[in-house]
Amino acid sequence: MSREYNKEVVDVTALINEQDFTKYHWLVLFFCFSILALDGFDTAAIGYVAPALVTEWGISRPALAPVLSAALFGLAFGAMAAGPSADRFGRKNVLIASTLVFAVFSGLTAYASSVPSLSALRFLTGLGLGAAMPNAVTLIAELAPAKRRSFVVNAVYVGFPLGAAAGGFVSAGLIPHYGWQGVFILGGLLPLALLPFMIRHLPESVSYMAAKQYPIEKIRAVLERICHQDLSHVKHCVIGEAAGKGKVEKSALSLILSKPFLVPTLMLWVTYFMGLLIFYLLTNWMPLMMKDAGFTTQKAALLTALFPLGGGIGTLVSGLLMDKYNPGRVLSLVYVLAALFLVAVGQSMDNVSLFAVLIFLAGVMVTGAQASLPALAAPIYPTQGRATGIAWMLGIGRFGGIAGALLGGVLQGMQLPFSQTLALLALPAGIAMLALWTLSVKTGRDATAASALPSLKPAE
């Protein structure tokens, strides 16, 4: 049943939540999905080209650790800077700027000629990559109706593992003909081609515009495309979480670390840290570990690509389950299954077919759970801190990716068998499961979350 609104005042949160998923939503989803796919492609590319770099430059594998971790430092700092920037300057503006940054520096990476220059360019690329992801996720989360939000955000986030998987298939085809440089040139050209369309057609978040008191004409223009209603009579827009309240004086970072949000924030940080430790250790080092096991460079890239590819299915299924059940408990169960499959992969090296299937299934669990965390985080925070909450989760978590890349180098130096490396990764999966369970206890999906976090109560 449609809600009756005052003719001059509209609660944009309530209005959006009442809508079905429209063609305009699909357009926004397409742009956000594409950005995350390009993000995943570029982030994972260095792992796929690592064997070619070792051969062409004649360097040791541990020497690649700074290169593999450089982008992750950029991702961390880019995300942590982008959240507060987006809460101040807008989701769309920061998303476009960050896409331009990673496009330019990805293309320049093809001209690196040494480990230091390659590391520097990967760091600069990472700044843009890290800033793009949280803003794409925040934008779609604020425009999607609540009844489908987890699935929609996860559908966008599927772009990242699919882009990372595509990097493996593209690298296998490009490197033999164009060298490792071709991978980065393509990684720069694709986002540059997308940018003009984003500038013209991508909207700003309605909730953000209402919170920042944008001109009513700009807010109405987006709302009318979402709702297919004539809103020319509307003179003022509010957001449900702020209706009837005074202006919030806290900074976005202070807000997400304040008492009502502290435990959820810390648990999200721990979970994302552990998940990325697993993901980046495997995507960065698995091609080299597989080559040691006797696979060709091409086959190692293809098998490694199965790991993030499985995340696409896991993310969509997790999103559906999260919209129906307690999302924290859904993801904690997924991490239990992830630990079991990681151990199983290491025990199946002698059977290539089974090995490939188990890599795919491990990716379904690990990447699916990881990609679902922004959908879990988005409704926890109010508009004035949402981009910062998601971005700092991603940024702090990126240090887990850095730890994974560096730990992979240490394990390579220790010459641990592949099976033992995978068994060790069951430990961070277990820690992530415990953090998510704690989060689910602290902030239940409905009554518990509304009680613990008053700003999440729906507007009356």
C-alpha positions as CSV (number, residue, x, y, z in Angstrom):
1,M,0.0,0.0,0.0
2,S,1.4,3.4,-1.0
3,R,2.1,5.8,1.8
4,E,0.3,9.1,1.9
5,Y,2.8,12.0,1.9
6,N,2.6,15.6,2.8
7,K,2.3,17.5,-0.5
8,E,5.4,19.6,0.2
9,V,7.6,17.2,2.3
10,V,8.7,13.8,1.3
11,D,10.7,11.2,3.3
12,V,13.1,10.0,0.6
13,T,14.1,6.9,2.5
14,A,10.5,5.7,2.9
15,L,9.6,6.6,-0.7
16,I,12.6,4.6,-2.2
17,N,11.8,1.6,0.1
18,E,8.3,1.4,-1.2
19,Q,9.4,1.1,-4.9
20,D,10.0,-2.0,-6.9
21,F,13.4,-2.4,-8.7
22,T,13.0,-0.2,-11.7
23,K,14.9,0.3,-15.0
24,Y,16.6,3.2,-13.5
25,H,17.9,1.0,-10.7
26,W,19.2,-1.4,-13.3
27,L,21.1,1.4,-15.0
28,V,22.8,2.4,-11.7
29,L,23.5,-1.3,-11.0
30,F,25.1,-1.7,-14.4
31,F,27.5,1.2,-13.8
32,C,28.4,0.1,-10.2
33,F,28.8,-3.5,-11.3
34,S,31.1,-2.4,-14.2
35,I,33.3,-0.3,-11.9
36,L,33.7,-3.2,-9.5
37,A,34.4,-5.6,-12.3
38,L,37.2,-3.3,-13.6
39,D,38.4,-2.9,-10.0
40,G,38.6,-6.7,-9.6
41,F,40.3,-7.2,-13.0
42,D,43.1,-4.6,-12.2
43,T,43.5,-5.7,-8.5
44,A,44.1,-9.3,-9.4
45,A,46.1,-8.7,-12.6
46,I,49.5,-8.5,-10.9
47,G,49.1,-12.1,-9.6
48,Y,48.4,-13.4,-13.1
49,V,51.3,-11.7,-14.7
50,A,53.7,-12.6,-11.8
51,P,55.1,-15.7,-13.5
52,A,55.8,-13.8,-16.7
53,L,57.6,-11.0,-14.6
54,V,59.8,-13.6,-12.8
55,T,60.9,-15.0,-16.2
56,E,61.3,-11.8,-18.1
57,W,63.0,-9.8,-15.4
58,G,65.0,-12.7,-13.9
59,I,64.0,-11.9,-10.3
60,S,63.3,-14.2,-7.3
61,R,59.8,-14.8,-6.2
62,P,60.1,-13.3,-2.7
63,A,61.4,-10.1,-4.5
64,L,57.9,-9.7,-5.9
65,A,56.3,-9.3,-2.5
66,P,56.6,-5.5,-2.5
67,V,55.0,-5.4,-6.0
68,L,52.1,-7.6,-4.9
69,S,51.5,-5.7,-1.7
70,A,52.0,-2.1,-3.2
71,A,48.5,-1.9,-4.7
72,L,47.0,-3.2,-1.5
73,F,48.5,-0.3,0.5
74,G,47.0,2.0,-2.1
75,L,43.7,0.2,-1.8
76,A,43.7,0.7,2.0
77,F,44.6,4.3,2.0
78,G,42.4,5.1,-1.0
79,A,39.4,3.5,0.7
80,M,40.0,5.2,4.1
81,A,40.3,8.6,2.4
82,A,37.4,8.1,0.0
83,G,34.8,7.4,2.7
84,P,35.0,10.7,4.5
85,S,35.5,12.5,1.1
86,A,32.3,10.9,-0.2
87,D,30.4,11.8,2.9
88,R,31.5,15.4,2.3
89,F,31.6,15.8,-1.5
90,G,29.2,13.2,-2.7
91,R,29.3,9.5,-3.8
92,K,29.2,10.2,-7.6
93,N,32.0,12.9,-7.6
94,V,34.4,10.7,-5.7
95,L,33.5,7.6,-7.7
96,I,34.3,9.4,-11.0
97,A,37.5,10.9,-9.7
98,S,38.7,7.5,-8.4
99,T,37.9,5.7,-11.6
100,L,39.9,8.2,-13.6
101,V,42.9,7.7,-11.2
102,F,43.0,4.0,-11.5
103,A,42.5,4.0,-15.2
104,V,45.4,6.4,-15.9
105,F,47.9,4.6,-13.5
106,S,46.9,1.2,-14.7
107,G,47.8,2.1,-18.2
108,L,51.1,3.6,-17.1
109,T,51.9,0.4,-15.3
110,A,52.6,-1.2,-18.6
111,Y,55.7,1.0,-19.0
112,A,57.3,0.0,-15.7
113,S,60.8,-1.3,-16.1
114,S,61.9,-2.2,-12.6
115,V,60.5,-3.5,-9.3
116,P,60.6,0.0,-7.6
117,S,58.8,1.7,-10.5
118,L,56.2,-1.1,-10.8
119,S,55.6,-0.9,-7.0
120,A,55.1,2.8,-7.2
121,L,52.6,2.6,-10.1
122,R,50.7,-0.2,-8.4
123,F,50.4,1.9,-5.2
124,L,49.0,4.9,-7.2
125,T,46.6,2.6,-9.1
126,G,45.5,1.2,-5.8
127,L,44.6,4.6,-4.5
128,G,42.0,4.9,-7.2
129,L,40.8,1.3,-6.9
130,G,40.4,1.6,-3.1
131,A,38.3,4.8,-3.4
132,A,36.1,3.4,-6.2
133,M,34.7,0.3,-4.5
134,P,33.1,1.8,-1.3
135,N,31.5,4.6,-3.2
136,A,30.0,2.3,-5.8
137,V,28.6,0.1,-3.1
138,T,27.3,3.0,-1.0
139,L,25.6,4.6,-4.0
140,I,23.6,1.5,-5.0
141,A,22.8,0.7,-1.3
142,E,21.2,4.2,-0.9
143,L,19.2,4.0,-4.1
144,A,17.9,0.4,-3.7
145,P,14.7,-0.5,-1.9
146,A,15.3,-2.1,1.5
147,K,13.5,-5.3,0.7
148,R,16.1,-6.1,-2.0
149,R,19.1,-4.2,-0.7
150,S,21.3,-7.1,0.3
151,F,20.8,-9.0,-3.0
152,V,21.3,-5.8,-5.1
153,V,24.4,-4.7,-3.2
154,N,25.8,-8.3,-3.6
155,A,24.9,-8.3,-7.3
156,V,27.0,-5.2,-7.7
157,Y,29.8,-6.7,-5.6
158,V,29.8,-9.8,-7.8
159,G,31.5,-7.6,-10.3
160,F,34.7,-7.7,-8.3
161,P,35.3,-11.5,-8.2
162,L,34.1,-11.9,-11.8
163,G,36.5,-9.1,-12.9
164,A,39.3,-10.9,-11.0
165,A,38.4,-14.2,-12.6
166,A,38.2,-12.5,-16.1
167,G,41.8,-11.3,-15.4
168,G,42.9,-14.9,-15.4
169,F,41.3,-15.8,-18.6
170,V,42.3,-12.5,-20.3
171,S,45.9,-12.9,-19.1
172,A,46.1,-16.4,-20.4
173,G,45.1,-15.1,-23.8
174,L,47.0,-11.8,-23.9
175,I,50.4,-12.6,-22.3
176,P,51.6,-15.1,-25.0
177,H,50.9,-12.6,-27.7
178,Y,51.3,-9.1,-26.2
179,G,53.3,-9.8,-23.0
180,W,52.3,-8.8,-19.5
181,Q,52.1,-5.2,-20.5
182,G,48.9,-5.9,-22.6
183,V,47.0,-6.8,-19.4
184,F,47.6,-3.4,-17.8
185,I,46.9,-1.4,-21.0
186,L,43.6,-3.1,-21.3
187,G,43.0,-2.4,-17.6
188,G,43.4,1.3,-18.3
189,L,41.5,1.7,-21.5
190,L,38.3,0.0,-20.3
191,P,37.5,2.4,-17.4
192,L,38.4,5.4,-19.5
193,A,35.8,4.3,-22.1
194,L,33.2,4.0,-19.4
195,L,33.8,7.4,-17.7
196,P,31.9,9.6,-20.2
197,F,28.7,7.5,-19.7
198,M,29.1,7.6,-15.9
199,I,29.4,11.4,-15.9
200,R,26.3,11.8,-18.0
201,H,24.0,9.1,-16.7
202,L,25.0,8.1,-13.1
203,P,22.9,9.9,-10.4
204,E,24.0,11.1,-7.0
205,S,22.5,9.4,-4.0
206,V,19.1,10.8,-3.1
207,S,19.7,10.3,0.6
208,Y,23.0,12.2,0.4
209,M,21.5,15.0,-1.5
210,A,18.6,15.3,1.0
211,A,21.1,15.2,3.9
212,K,23.2,17.9,2.3
213,Q,20.1,20.0,1.3
214,Y,20.8,20.0,-2.4
215,P,18.4,22.1,-4.6
216,I,15.0,20.4,-4.6
217,E,15.0,20.3,-8.4
218,K,18.0,17.9,-8.4
219,I,16.5,15.6,-5.8
220,R,13.2,15.5,-7.5
221,A,14.8,14.7,-10.9
222,V,16.3,11.4,-9.5
223,L,13.3,10.5,-7.4
224,E,10.9,10.9,-10.3
225,R,13.0,8.5,-12.4
226,I,13.0,6.0,-9.6
227,C,9.4,6.3,-8.7
228,H,7.7,7.2,-12.0
229,Q,5.7,9.8,-10.1
230,D,5.1,13.5,-10.6
231,L,6.8,15.1,-7.6
232,S,6.6,18.7,-8.8
233,H,4.6,19.6,-5.7
234,V,7.4,18.6,-3.4
235,K,9.2,21.5,-1.7
236,H,11.4,19.7,0.8
237,C,13.0,16.3,1.2
238,V,14.1,14.6,4.4
239,I,15.6,11.2,5.3
240,G,13.8,9.0,7.7
241,E,16.7,8.5,10.1
242,A,17.1,12.2,10.6
243,A,13.4,13.3,10.5
244,G,12.5,15.3,13.5
245,K,16.1,15.3,14.9
246,G,18.6,18.0,15.2
247,K,21.7,18.3,13.0
248,V,24.3,15.7,13.7
249,E,27.5,17.4,14.7
250,K,29.8,14.3,14.9
251,S,32.2,13.7,12.1
252,A,31.5,10.5,10.1
253,L,34.5,8.7,11.6
254,S,33.5,9.7,15.1
255,L,30.1,8.4,14.4
256,I,31.1,4.9,13.3
257,L,33.4,4.7,16.4
258,S,30.8,5.9,18.8
259,K,29.3,3.6,21.4
260,P,26.2,2.3,19.5
261,F,28.4,1.4,16.5
262,L,31.7,0.4,18.0
263,V,31.2,-3.3,18.3
264,P,29.7,-3.7,14.9
265,T,32.4,-1.6,13.4
266,L,35.2,-3.6,15.0
267,M,33.7,-7.0,14.0
268,L,33.3,-5.8,10.4
269,W,36.9,-4.8,10.4
270,V,38.1,-8.1,11.8
271,T,36.0,-10.1,9.3
272,Y,37.1,-8.1,6.3
273,F,40.7,-8.3,7.4
274,M,40.7,-12.1,7.7
275,G,38.7,-12.6,4.4
276,L,41.2,-10.5,2.4
277,L,44.2,-12.2,4.0
278,I,42.9,-15.5,2.5
279,F,41.8,-14.0,-0.8
280,Y,45.0,-12.1,-1.7
281,L,47.4,-14.8,-0.5
282,L,45.7,-17.2,-2.9
283,T,45.1,-15.0,-5.9
284,N,48.6,-13.5,-5.7
285,W,50.6,-16.6,-5.0
286,M,48.5,-19.6,-6.2
287,P,49.7,-19.3,-9.8
288,L,53.3,-19.6,-8.6
289,M,52.5,-22.4,-6.2
290,M,50.7,-24.3,-9.0
291,K,53.6,-23.8,-11.3
292,D,55.8,-25.5,-8.6
293,A,53.3,-28.3,-8.6
294,G,53.9,-28.9,-12.3
295,F,51.2,-26.9,-14.1
296,T,52.1,-24.6,-17.0
297,T,51.8,-20.8,-16.6
298,Q,48.6,-20.8,-18.7
299,K,46.9,-23.6,-16.8
300,A,48.0,-22.1,-13.4
301,A,46.3,-18.8,-14.4
302,L,43.1,-20.6,-15.6
303,L,42.9,-22.8,-12.4
304,T,43.5,-19.7,-10.2
305,A,40.7,-17.9,-12.0
306,L,38.2,-20.5,-10.8
307,F,38.7,-19.2,-7.2
308,P,37.3,-15.7,-7.7
309,L,34.9,-17.0,-10.3
310,G,33.1,-19.1,-7.7
311,G,32.5,-16.0,-5.7
312,G,29.9,-14.8,-8.2
313,I,27.5,-17.6,-7.3
314,G,28.3,-17.4,-3.6
315,T,27.7,-13.7,-3.5
316,L,24.2,-13.9,-5.1
317,V,23.1,-16.8,-3.0
318,S,24.3,-15.1,0.1
319,G,22.4,-11.9,-0.8
320,L,19.2,-13.9,-1.2
321,L,19.7,-15.6,2.2
322,M,20.7,-12.4,3.9
323,D,17.4,-10.7,2.8
324,K,15.5,-13.6,4.5
325,Y,17.5,-14.5,7.6
326,N,19.9,-13.0,10.1
327,P,22.7,-11.8,7.7
328,G,25.5,-12.1,10.2
329,R,24.7,-15.7,11.0
330,V,24.3,-16.6,7.3
331,L,27.8,-15.3,6.6
332,S,29.3,-17.0,9.7
333,L,28.1,-20.3,8.4
334,V,29.6,-19.6,5.0
335,Y,33.0,-19.1,6.6
336,V,32.7,-22.5,8.3
337,L,32.2,-24.1,4.9
338,A,35.1,-22.0,3.5
339,A,37.5,-23.4,6.1
340,L,36.5,-27.0,5.2
341,F,36.9,-26.5,1.4
342,L,40.2,-24.8,1.8
343,V,41.6,-27.8,3.6
344,A,40.0,-30.1,1.0
345,V,41.7,-28.3,-1.9
346,G,45.1,-29.0,-0.5
347,Q,44.3,-32.7,-0.4
348,S,43.3,-33.1,-4.0
349,M,46.4,-32.1,-6.0
350,D,46.7,-35.5,-7.6
351,N,43.2,-35.3,-9.3
352,V,43.1,-32.2,-11.6
353,S,39.3,-32.4,-12.1
354,L,38.5,-32.7,-8.4
355,F,41.2,-30.1,-7.7
356,A,39.4,-27.6,-10.1
357,V,36.0,-28.3,-8.6
358,L,37.2,-27.8,-5.0
359,I,39.0,-24.5,-6.0
360,F,35.7,-23.3,-7.4
361,L,33.7,-24.3,-4.3
362,A,36.3,-22.7,-2.0
363,G,35.9,-19.5,-4.0
364,V,32.1,-19.8,-3.7
365,M,32.5,-19.6,0.0
366,V,35.4,-17.3,0.6
367,T,34.7,-14.8,-2.1
368,G,31.0,-15.0,-1.6
369,A,31.2,-14.2,2.1
370,Q,33.7,-11.5,1.6
371,A,31.7,-9.8,-1.2
372,S,28.6,-9.9,1.0
373,L,30.1,-7.8,3.8
374,P,29.3,-4.3,2.3
375,A,25.6,-5.4,2.1
376,L,25.8,-6.4,5.8
377,A,27.5,-3.1,6.7
378,A,25.3,-0.6,4.7
379,P,22.1,-0.7,6.8
380,I,24.1,-0.6,10.1
381,Y,25.2,3.1,9.5
382,P,23.1,6.2,8.9
383,T,23.5,8.3,5.8
384,Q,26.0,10.8,7.3
385,G,28.4,8.0,8.1
386,R,27.5,5.2,5.7
387,A,30.3,5.8,3.1
388,T,32.8,6.2,5.8
389,G,31.6,3.0,7.6
390,I,31.8,0.9,4.5
391,A,35.1,2.6,3.2
392,W,36.9,2.1,6.5
393,M,35.8,-1.5,6.7
394,L,37.3,-2.0,3.2
395,G,40.4,0.1,4.1
396,I,41.2,-1.6,7.4
397,G,40.5,-4.9,5.7
398,R,43.0,-4.2,2.9
399,F,45.7,-4.5,5.5
400,G,44.6,-8.1,5.7
401,G,45.2,-8.3,2.0
402,I,48.7,-6.8,2.5
403,A,49.3,-9.4,5.2
404,G,48.2,-12.1,2.9
405,A,50.5,-11.0,0.1
406,L,53.5,-10.7,2.4
407,L,52.6,-13.9,4.2
408,G,52.5,-15.7,0.9
409,G,56.1,-14.5,0.2
410,V,57.2,-15.8,3.6
411,L,55.6,-19.2,3.0
412,Q,57.2,-19.4,-0.4
413,G,60.5,-18.7,1.2
414,M,59.8,-21.5,3.7
415,Q,58.9,-23.8,0.8
416,L,55.8,-25.1,2.6
417,P,53.7,-27.6,0.6
418,F,50.6,-26.2,-1.0
419,S,48.4,-28.4,1.2
420,Q,49.9,-27.0,4.4
421,T,49.5,-23.4,3.2
422,L,45.8,-24.0,2.6
423,A,45.3,-25.8,5.9
424,L,46.8,-22.7,7.7
425,L,44.2,-20.5,6.0
426,A,41.4,-22.3,7.8
427,L,42.5,-20.3,10.9
428,P,41.6,-16.8,9.6
429,A,38.3,-18.3,8.2
430,G,37.5,-19.4,11.7
431,I,38.3,-16.0,13.2
432,A,36.0,-14.4,10.6
433,M,33.2,-16.8,11.6
434,L,33.5,-15.8,15.3
435,A,33.5,-12.1,14.5
436,L,30.4,-12.4,12.4
437,W,28.6,-14.4,15.0
438,T,29.4,-11.7,17.6
439,L,28.1,-9.1,15.2
440,S,24.9,-11.1,14.7
441,V,24.4,-11.3,18.5
442,K,25.0,-7.6,18.9
443,T,22.9,-6.4,16.0
444,G,20.1,-8.8,15.0
445,R,18.4,-8.2,11.7
446,D,15.2,-6.6,13.1
447,A,14.4,-6.0,16.8
448,T,17.9,-6.4,18.1
449,A,19.4,-4.0,15.5
450,A,16.7,-1.4,16.1
451,S,17.3,-1.6,19.9
452,A,21.0,-1.5,19.8
453,L,21.2,1.1,17.0
454,P,18.3,3.5,17.3
455,S,19.0,5.4,14.1
456,L,18.1,2.2,12.1
457,K,14.5,2.3,13.1
458,P,12.3,2.9,10.1
459,A,10.6,6.2,9.8
460,E,7.0,6.3,11.0
